[in-house]
Amino acid sequence: MPSMAFLPAHAASAVKSGQRVLMIEMTPALCSMQPTRARMRQCLEGYSMTVSGLDLGYGSRCGRGSEPRLTPLQLKVVNRIMPDTTVRSQAWQHYGACSPLSASNYFRQIVNYSSQLKLPDELTTGNTYTVSKSRFINQMTRLNEGMPASSIDLICQAGSRRQSILTDIHICYQGDSFGSCSNASNSCDRNFIISGGK
């Protein structure tokens, strides 16, 4: 089963003990449903999923206009899961700048959580699948030791034929462990589509 990224798995150090939410975007679905994204790097290069941010629970939109400063080596690592500069800047401005973390430490947390997360094969093959929500959640909890079903928030949008298409997966943590999502939207139908692109 694939991991989100092929990076060393280090334990993410706790900043505060509140809820954290790792936000993963299903790139093919969003690239086809939102034409304004067509020129984004992850759309052009055919990524199956990317990280859009990590909410550490400190509030949002603290860093208007600030840009995250990362070393070239760290940028290379972060690029594997967050290839678009705009997405990285928005994540930092919305969530990272609100926390006491430096940009380097904020993005290190994202890489750490992402590298430890195991995901079902259907998310990375490039094919389109219709999946059962309960089966998908069972796969996630089986792949990730200690993950309860309440740690997973699946977000779908209606496609052109009114079918439920997976666009985002939010994984909730309490400190370094999986935790229950306190503001889950769970907007996917009982069966939903994982879009593999064109």
Contacts in CASP RR format, 6 or more apart in sequence:
PFRMAT RR
TARGET T0000
AUTHOR 0000-0000-0000
METHOD contacts of the structure
MODEL  1
MPSMAFLPAHAASAVKSGQRVLMIEMTPALCSMQPTRARMRQCLEGYSMT
VSGLDLGYGSRCGRGSEPRLTPLQLKVVNRIMPDTTVRSQAWQHYGACSP
LSASNYFRQIVNYSSQLKLPDELTTGNTYTVSKSRFINQMTRLNEGMPAS
SIDLICQAGSRRQSILTDIHICYQGDSFGSCSNASNSCDRNFIISGGK
1 118 0 8 1.000
1 119 0 8 1.000
1 120 0 8 1.000
1 121 0 8 1.000
1 143 0 8 1.000
2 118 0 8 1.000
2 119 0 8 1.000
2 121 0 8 1.000
2 123 0 8 1.000
2 124 0 8 1.000
3 114 0 8 1.000
3 115 0 8 1.000
3 116 0 8 1.000
3 117 0 8 1.000
3 118 0 8 1.000
3 119 0 8 1.000
4 24 0 8 1.000
4 49 0 8 1.000
4 51 0 8 1.000
4 81 0 8 1.000
4 114 0 8 1.000
4 115 0 8 1.000
4 117 0 8 1.000
4 119 0 8 1.000
5 80 0 8 1.000
5 81 0 8 1.000
5 111 0 8 1.000
5 114 0 8 1.000
5 115 0 8 1.000
6 80 0 8 1.000
6 115 0 8 1.000
7 77 0 8 1.000
7 80 0 8 1.000
7 111 0 8 1.000
7 114 0 8 1.000
7 115 0 8 1.000
8 115 0 8 1.000
9 112 0 8 1.000
9 115 0 8 1.000
9 116 0 8 1.000
10 112 0 8 1.000
10 115 0 8 1.000
11 112 0 8 1.000
11 176 0 8 1.000
12 109 0 8 1.000
12 112 0 8 1.000
12 113 0 8 1.000
12 116 0 8 1.000
12 175 0 8 1.000
12 176 0 8 1.000
13 109 0 8 1.000
13 176 0 8 1.000
14 175 0 8 1.000
14 176 0 8 1.000
15 56 0 8 1.000
15 99 0 8 1.000
15 100 0 8 1.000
15 101 0 8 1.000
15 109 0 8 1.000
16 56 0 8 1.000
16 57 0 8 1.000
16 58 0 8 1.000
16 175 0 8 1.000
17 174 0 8 1.000
17 175 0 8 1.000
18 57 0 8 1.000
18 174 0 8 1.000
18 175 0 8 1.000
19 57 0 8 1.000
19 172 0 8 1.000
19 173 0 8 1.000
19 174 0 8 1.000
19 175 0 8 1.000
19 179 0 8 1.000
19 181 0 8 1.000
19 182 0 8 1.000
20 54 0 8 1.000
20 55 0 8 1.000
20 56 0 8 1.000
20 57 0 8 1.000
20 109 0 8 1.000
20 113 0 8 1.000
20 172 0 8 1.000
20 173 0 8 1.000
20 174 0 8 1.000
20 175 0 8 1.000
21 54 0 8 1.000
21 55 0 8 1.000
21 57 0 8 1.000
21 153 0 8 1.000
21 170 0 8 1.000
21 171 0 8 1.000
21 172 0 8 1.000
21 173 0 8 1.000
21 181 0 8 1.000
22 51 0 8 1.000
22 53 0 8 1.000
22 54 0 8 1.000
22 110 0 8 1.000
22 113 0 8 1.000
22 114 0 8 1.000
22 117 0 8 1.000
22 170 0 8 1.000
22 171 0 8 1.000
22 173 0 8 1.000
23 51 0 8 1.000
23 52 0 8 1.000
23 53 0 8 1.000
23 54 0 8 1.000
23 55 0 8 1.000
23 168 0 8 1.000
23 170 0 8 1.000
24 49 0 8 1.000
24 50 0 8 1.000
24 51 0 8 1.000
24 52 0 8 1.000
24 168 0 8 1.000
24 169 0 8 1.000
24 170 0 8 1.000
24 171 0 8 1.000
25 49 0 8 1.000
25 50 0 8 1.000
25 51 0 8 1.000
25 52 0 8 1.000
25 167 0 8 1.000
25 168 0 8 1.000
26 48 0 8 1.000
26 49 0 8 1.000
26 123 0 8 1.000
26 166 0 8 1.000
26 167 0 8 1.000
26 168 0 8 1.000
26 169 0 8 1.000
26 194 0 8 1.000
26 195 0 8 1.000
27 42 0 8 1.000
27 43 0 8 1.000
27 46 0 8 1.000
27 47 0 8 1.000
27 48 0 8 1.000
27 49 0 8 1.000
27 50 0 8 1.000
28 46 0 8 1.000
28 48 0 8 1.000
28 126 0 8 1.000
28 195 0 8 1.000
28 196 0 8 1.000
28 197 0 8 1.000
28 198 0 8 1.000
29 157 0 8 1.000
29 165 0 8 1.000
29 166 0 8 1.000
29 167 0 8 1.000
29 193 0 8 1.000
29 194 0 8 1.000
29 195 0 8 1.000
29 196 0 8 1.000
29 197 0 8 1.000
30 37 0 8 1.000
30 167 0 8 1.000
31 37 0 8 1.000
31 38 0 8 1.000
31 40 0 8 1.000
31 42 0 8 1.000
31 43 0 8 1.000
31 46 0 8 1.000
31 197 0 8 1.000
32 195 0 8 1.000
32 197 0 8 1.000
32 198 0 8 1.000
33 157 0 8 1.000
33 159 0 8 1.000
33 165 0 8 1.000
33 167 0 8 1.000
37 43 0 8 1.000
38 44 0 8 1.000
40 84 0 8 1.000
40 86 0 8 1.000
40 87 0 8 1.000
41 83 0 8 1.000
41 84 0 8 1.000
41 85 0 8 1.000
42 50 0 8 1.000
42 83 0 8 1.000
42 84 0 8 1.000
42 87 0 8 1.000
45 83 0 8 1.000
46 197 0 8 1.000
47 83 0 8 1.000
48 123 0 8 1.000
48 124 0 8 1.000
48 125 0 8 1.000
48 126 0 8 1.000
48 196 0 8 1.000
49 119 0 8 1.000
49 123 0 8 1.000
49 124 0 8 1.000
49 169 0 8 1.000
50 81 0 8 1.000
50 82 0 8 1.000
50 83 0 8 1.000
50 84 0 8 1.000
50 87 0 8 1.000
51 81 0 8 1.000
51 82 0 8 1.000
51 91 0 8 1.000
51 110 0 8 1.000
51 114 0 8 1.000
52 82 0 8 1.000
52 87 0 8 1.000
52 90 0 8 1.000
52 91 0 8 1.000
52 168 0 8 1.000
53 82 0 8 1.000
53 87 0 8 1.000
53 91 0 8 1.000
53 94 0 8 1.000
53 95 0 8 1.000
53 110 0 8 1.000
54 91 0 8 1.000
54 95 0 8 1.000
54 96 0 8 1.000
54 106 0 8 1.000
54 109 0 8 1.000
54 110 0 8 1.000
54 113 0 8 1.000
55 94 0 8 1.000
55 95 0 8 1.000
56 95 0 8 1.000
56 96 0 8 1.000
56 98 0 8 1.000
56 99 0 8 1.000
56 101 0 8 1.000
56 106 0 8 1.000
56 109 0 8 1.000
57 95 0 8 1.000
57 98 0 8 1.000
57 99 0 8 1.000
58 95 0 8 1.000
58 96 0 8 1.000
58 98 0 8 1.000
58 99 0 8 1.000
58 100 0 8 1.000
59 95 0 8 1.000
59 98 0 8 1.000
60 94 0 8 1.000
60 95 0 8 1.000
60 98 0 8 1.000
61 93 0 8 1.000
61 94 0 8 1.000
61 98 0 8 1.000
62 93 0 8 1.000
62 96 0 8 1.000
62 97 0 8 1.000
62 98 0 8 1.000
63 92 0 8 1.000
63 93 0 8 1.000
63 94 0 8 1.000
63 96 0 8 1.000
63 97 0 8 1.000
63 98 0 8 1.000
64 93 0 8 1.000
65 89 0 8 1.000
65 93 0 8 1.000
66 92 0 8 1.000
66 93 0 8 1.000
66 97 0 8 1.000
67 89 0 8 1.000
67 92 0 8 1.000
68 88 0 8 1.000
68 89 0 8 1.000
68 92 0 8 1.000
68 103 0 8 1.000
68 106 0 8 1.000
68 107 0 8 1.000
69 103 0 8 1.000
69 104 0 8 1.000
70 78 0 8 1.000
70 103 0 8 1.000
70 104 0 8 1.000
70 107 0 8 1.000
71 104 0 8 1.000
74 104 0 8 1.000
74 107 0 8 1.000
74 108 0 8 1.000
77 111 0 8 1.000
78 88 0 8 1.000
78 107 0 8 1.000
78 110 0 8 1.000
78 111 0 8 1.000
81 110 0 8 1.000
81 111 0 8 1.000
81 114 0 8 1.000
82 88 0 8 1.000
82 91 0 8 1.000
82 107 0 8 1.000
82 110 0 8 1.000
88 107 0 8 1.000
91 110 0 8 1.000
92 103 0 8 1.000
92 106 0 8 1.000
92 107 0 8 1.000
95 106 0 8 1.000
96 103 0 8 1.000
96 106 0 8 1.000
99 106 0 8 1.000
101 109 0 8 1.000
113 171 0 8 1.000
113 173 0 8 1.000
117 144 0 8 1.000
117 171 0 8 1.000
118 143 0 8 1.000
118 144 0 8 1.000
119 140 0 8 1.000
119 143 0 8 1.000
120 136 0 8 1.000
120 139 0 8 1.000
120 140 0 8 1.000
120 143 0 8 1.000
122 129 0 8 1.000
122 131 0 8 1.000
122 136 0 8 1.000
122 194 0 8 1.000
123 194 0 8 1.000
125 196 0 8 1.000
126 196 0 8 1.000
126 197 0 8 1.000
127 196 0 8 1.000
128 193 0 8 1.000
128 194 0 8 1.000
128 195 0 8 1.000
128 196 0 8 1.000
128 197 0 8 1.000
129 193 0 8 1.000
129 194 0 8 1.000
129 196 0 8 1.000
130 191 0 8 1.000
130 192 0 8 1.000
130 193 0 8 1.000
130 194 0 8 1.000
131 191 0 8 1.000
131 192 0 8 1.000
131 193 0 8 1.000
131 194 0 8 1.000
132 190 0 8 1.000
132 191 0 8 1.000
133 154 0 8 1.000
133 188 0 8 1.000
133 189 0 8 1.000
133 190 0 8 1.000
133 191 0 8 1.000
133 192 0 8 1.000
134 190 0 8 1.000
136 154 0 8 1.000
137 149 0 8 1.000
137 152 0 8 1.000
137 154 0 8 1.000
138 149 0 8 1.000
140 147 0 8 1.000
140 149 0 8 1.000
140 152 0 8 1.000
141 147 0 8 1.000
141 148 0 8 1.000
141 149 0 8 1.000
141 152 0 8 1.000
144 178 0 8 1.000
146 177 0 8 1.000
146 178 0 8 1.000
147 171 0 8 1.000
147 178 0 8 1.000
148 178 0 8 1.000
148 179 0 8 1.000
148 180 0 8 1.000
150 172 0 8 1.000
150 179 0 8 1.000
150 180 0 8 1.000
150 181 0 8 1.000
150 184 0 8 1.000
151 171 0 8 1.000
151 172 0 8 1.000
151 173 0 8 1.000
151 178 0 8 1.000
151 179 0 8 1.000
151 180 0 8 1.000
151 181 0 8 1.000
152 169 0 8 1.000
152 170 0 8 1.000
152 171 0 8 1.000
152 172 0 8 1.000
152 181 0 8 1.000
153 169 0 8 1.000
153 170 0 8 1.000
153 171 0 8 1.000
153 172 0 8 1.000
153 181 0 8 1.000
153 184 0 8 1.000
153 185 0 8 1.000
153 186 0 8 1.000
154 166 0 8 1.000
154 168 0 8 1.000
154 169 0 8 1.000
154 186 0 8 1.000
154 187 0 8 1.000
154 188 0 8 1.000
154 192 0 8 1.000
155 166 0 8 1.000
155 167 0 8 1.000
155 168 0 8 1.000
155 169 0 8 1.000
155 170 0 8 1.000
155 185 0 8 1.000
155 186 0 8 1.000
155 187 0 8 1.000
155 188 0 8 1.000
156 164 0 8 1.000
156 165 0 8 1.000
156 166 0 8 1.000
156 167 0 8 1.000
156 187 0 8 1.000
156 188 0 8 1.000
156 189 0 8 1.000
156 192 0 8 1.000
157 164 0 8 1.000
157 165 0 8 1.000
157 167 0 8 1.000
157 187 0 8 1.000
158 164 0 8 1.000
158 165 0 8 1.000
159 165 0 8 1.000
163 189 0 8 1.000
163 192 0 8 1.000
163 193 0 8 1.000
164 187 0 8 1.000
164 188 0 8 1.000
164 189 0 8 1.000
164 191 0 8 1.000
164 192 0 8 1.000
164 193 0 8 1.000
165 192 0 8 1.000
165 193 0 8 1.000
165 195 0 8 1.000
166 188 0 8 1.000
166 192 0 8 1.000
166 193 0 8 1.000
166 194 0 8 1.000
166 195 0 8 1.000
170 181 0 8 1.000
170 184 0 8 1.000
171 178 0 8 1.000
172 178 0 8 1.000
172 179 0 8 1.000
172 180 0 8 1.000
172 181 0 8 1.000
172 182 0 8 1.000
172 184 0 8 1.000
173 179 0 8 1.000
174 180 0 8 1.000
END
